Amino acid sequence: MLEQISNSVFYMPADDRTDRPLLGAIRGRDQTLIVDSGNSPAHARQFKQELKRVGLPPAGFLAITHWHWDHVFGMAEWDIPALAADETRAALEEIKDYKWDDRSLEARVERGIEIEFCAEMIKKEFPRQREQIKIKLPEISF
């Protein structure tokens, strides 16, 4: 359920069951700025439904706060330009070709690249078909 902070600022609360972060929306006159994409396409779709339900203007841009999986795995679901810091873009370029199957996740945990908590939450959010995880790079970085 979408919460409203002010006339222009909305958010969908976090859900700790699969590490879904809070997602934000800032209403403009003609467009809405989306803050973070969600931790999966399903999470992004749920947020889109909520935005539509309250009648916000169409999403125009997607601002990514940082590169962690729970903030970016929903990016491919948004058909709008994304913007992020150069450091975030670089981190996404580094992980864009990762494999997300159990073996690959566990190997990254063992090497200290991935933390166990994130690996477990990814498995919960994507109980199957993790090969469908697509890392989208932001179109605009600064």
Secondary structure by P-SEA (a helix, b strand, c coil): ccccccccbbbbbbbccccccbbbbbbcccbbbbccccccaaaaaaaaaaaaaaccccccbbbbccccccccccccccccbbbbcaaaaaaaaaaccccccaaaaaaaaaaccccaaaaaaaaaaccccccccccccccccc
